[in-house]
Amino acid sequence: MKPKYAAVYESLLATIETLQPGAKLDSELELSRKMDVAPMTVRRALTLLAQEGRTVGIPGKGTFVAVPRPERGREPLPSLEEHLRTSLDTELIGCALQRASAAQRAAFGLDSGEFVYLIRQLRTGPGVRGVEETHIDAKHFPDLLSEDLSRPVRDCLENAYGYRLVTTQLTLAHGIASTDDAEMLEVEPGSGVLCVSWQSGDESGRPLLRTRGIFAGELRLAVR
């Protein structure tokens, strides 16, 4: 069953395609009334549209149709998530099935008592070392723990279950290595690290997994 916010997203996307850049959308409250859904559901769909560059929100004024992004004249810069997935070696640290926390239930739209998988992996490459922790909505991936998890999680989910996953959020931040992190990363406690978090979902936008990685060293992305 398609989640409510995905249906709202598709409806808003169809509306946006009929409007000119700069056109104002109805308010979150007005949209929730028209579509008979909760304001939070509308907000989630609007957030996804903004992340895709289809809308622009102006505090105090509303949400507007964005100007289409210009076509680039060269191959695009590969995404950081793709680079991490394809360029680093993977080693399984541990995995488990556990009840979803309140934050995970909110992120995945789960009910109380539902489960998520937790997968921790060591990622290594020339001059870089990292630890990734991934939480996955368990109901979509039965018997995942019996799969080969010594490979990138996304590759496992796509190859074993036939999903085509899309990264919908990516956040970068500077952090400090804790004692436990430092041991895994082979650096001194308190050393600077790069924290990378991303969320991936299916083609409808439904979130299926969230990953947080901590990396020490230097990551290089080449423009083709």
C-alpha atoms as one frame of an Amber mdcrd trajectory, in Angstrom:
protein
   0.000   0.000   0.000   1.386   3.371  -1.023   2.068   5.703   1.939  -0.158
   8.780   2.125   2.663  11.268   1.685   3.686   9.553  -1.594   0.185  10.104
  -3.012   0.305  13.749  -1.874   3.763  14.122  -3.433   2.552  12.759  -6.784
  -0.504  15.026  -6.748   1.584  18.109  -5.956   4.155  17.162  -8.593   1.410
  16.941 -11.222   0.148  20.370 -10.141   3.633  21.909 -10.236   4.158  20.695
 -13.804   1.179  22.821 -14.894   2.447  26.001 -13.186   5.038  28.604 -14.104
   8.193  29.156 -12.013   7.402  31.551  -9.186   3.783  30.441  -8.846   2.710
  30.113  -5.222   1.311  26.851  -3.888  -1.509  26.652  -1.384  -0.477  26.695
   2.254   0.243  23.487   4.119  -3.046  23.806   6.004  -5.044  24.479   2.826
  -3.483  21.491   1.086  -4.175  19.223   4.045  -7.849  20.246   3.978  -8.194
  19.782   0.221  -6.494  16.379   0.264  -8.041  15.254   3.549  -4.709  14.332
   5.122  -2.770  15.500   8.153  -0.592  18.631   7.816   2.442  16.465   8.693
   1.741  14.326   5.612   1.684  17.420   3.401   4.851  18.727   5.049   6.676
  15.492   4.273   5.688  15.688   0.593   6.677  19.366   0.397  10.035  18.590
   1.989  10.745  15.969  -0.673   9.795  18.413  -3.449  12.110  21.048  -1.976
  14.968  18.558  -1.718  14.507  17.748  -5.405  14.697  21.442  -6.269  11.103
  21.594  -7.526   9.919  24.136  -4.945  11.370  26.937  -2.850  10.080  27.845
   0.592  10.298  31.461   1.769   9.685  31.924   5.520   6.614  34.044   6.139
   5.576  34.014   2.479   4.964  30.418   1.451   6.093  27.779  -1.015   6.748
  28.605  -4.663   7.488  26.662  -7.847  11.248  26.727  -8.422  13.028  27.732
 -11.601  14.123  24.520 -13.401  17.762  23.692 -12.921  19.851  24.263 -16.066
  21.283  21.287 -17.912  24.962  20.721 -17.261  27.411  20.591 -20.123  29.494
  17.777 -18.692  29.072  14.577 -16.776  27.679  15.278 -13.285  29.767  15.028
 -10.164  29.160  11.568  -8.723  27.203  11.625  -5.497  29.111  11.131  -2.274
  26.851   8.213  -1.364  27.634   6.527  -4.694  31.349   7.142  -4.222  31.318
   5.591  -0.753  29.327   2.611  -2.005  31.450   1.831  -5.055  34.962   2.918
  -4.066  35.478   1.461  -0.585  35.894  -2.097   0.650  33.271  -3.440   3.062
  33.580  -5.617   6.162  30.640  -6.598   8.360  31.029  -5.589  12.018  27.644
  -6.745  13.278  23.924  -6.990  12.492  20.689  -7.416  14.432  16.907  -7.238
  14.273  15.446  -4.884  16.897  12.284  -2.991  17.762  12.148   0.426  16.139
  12.755   3.413  18.399  10.401   6.392  18.400  12.735   8.259  16.037  12.917
   5.297  13.666   9.137   4.857  13.704   8.777   8.508  12.732  11.420   8.263
  10.003   9.964   5.138   8.395   6.288   5.643   9.218   6.167   2.523  11.411
   3.664   1.473  14.030   4.606   0.677  17.616   6.153  -2.782  17.882   7.503
  -2.934  14.324  11.120  -3.841  13.671  14.212  -2.495  11.957  17.489  -4.112
  11.017  20.723  -2.621  12.329  23.824  -3.252  10.217  27.295  -1.959  11.123
  30.070  -2.122   8.552  33.699  -1.088   8.316  34.526   0.781   5.079  38.134
   1.167   3.977  40.067   2.511   1.022  43.353   4.254   0.197  43.833   6.888
   2.900  40.329   6.594   4.344  38.632   4.467   6.986  35.032   4.654   8.159
  32.236   2.986  10.099  28.676   2.959   8.738  25.576   2.187  10.786  22.408
   1.520   8.773  18.823   1.100   9.995  16.396  -0.582   7.585  12.607  -0.976
   7.646  12.518  -4.739   8.269   9.105  -5.599   6.840  10.235  -4.962   3.255
  13.310  -7.211   3.455  12.472 -10.621   4.979  15.432 -12.747   6.100  17.919
  -9.968   5.348  20.307 -11.222   8.024  20.806 -14.425   6.020  22.119 -12.435
   3.032  25.765 -11.607   2.346  26.249  -8.404   4.341  29.950  -8.120   3.611
  29.014  -5.854   0.697  27.439  -2.381   0.610  23.930  -2.455   2.078  22.342
  -0.786  -0.930  23.864  -3.346  -3.313  22.520  -6.145  -1.138  18.979  -4.736
  -1.038  18.844  -4.013  -4.759  20.323  -7.343  -5.870  18.565  -9.625  -3.394
  15.145  -7.934  -3.286  14.859  -6.164  -6.642  14.456  -2.633  -5.295  15.720
   0.412  -7.154  16.780   2.718  -4.332  17.044   6.493  -4.556  18.923   8.717
  -2.108  16.523  11.435  -0.937  18.548  13.159   1.800  22.261  13.628   2.423
  23.886  15.595   5.251  27.556  16.356   5.925  28.926  17.545   9.255  32.231
  17.814  11.093  32.559  15.670  14.184  34.978  14.493  16.854  35.932  10.833
  17.172  34.722   9.212  20.385  36.877   6.620  22.117  34.965   3.747  20.463
  34.988   5.432  17.044  38.686   6.231  17.325  39.542   2.580  17.934  37.669
   1.474  14.802  39.032   4.344  12.707  42.580   3.899  14.022  42.901   7.546
  15.067  43.357   9.326  18.389  40.204  10.075  20.437  39.121  13.652  19.761
  40.419  13.613  16.183  38.321  15.365  13.560  36.051  13.127  11.478  33.555
  13.591   8.656  29.993  12.573   9.541  27.865  11.601   6.542  24.174  10.757
   6.891  21.768   9.812   4.126  18.305   8.390   3.644  17.274   6.186   0.738
  13.889   4.981  -0.415  12.039   3.426  -3.313  11.031   5.271  -6.474   7.811
   6.523  -4.869   9.854   8.298  -2.188   8.984   5.896   0.621  11.950   5.832
   3.057  13.441   2.374   3.538  16.870   2.883   5.087  18.933   5.489   6.907
  22.721   5.384   7.146  25.172   7.328   9.292  28.858   7.064   8.512  31.908
   8.414  10.353  35.074   8.727   8.268  38.690   9.573   8.974  41.072  10.432
   6.161  40.509  12.086   2.802  37.621  11.415   0.417  38.150  12.491  -3.196
  35.429  12.735  -5.851  36.606  13.221  -9.440  34.675  15.189 -12.075  34.451
  13.138 -15.248
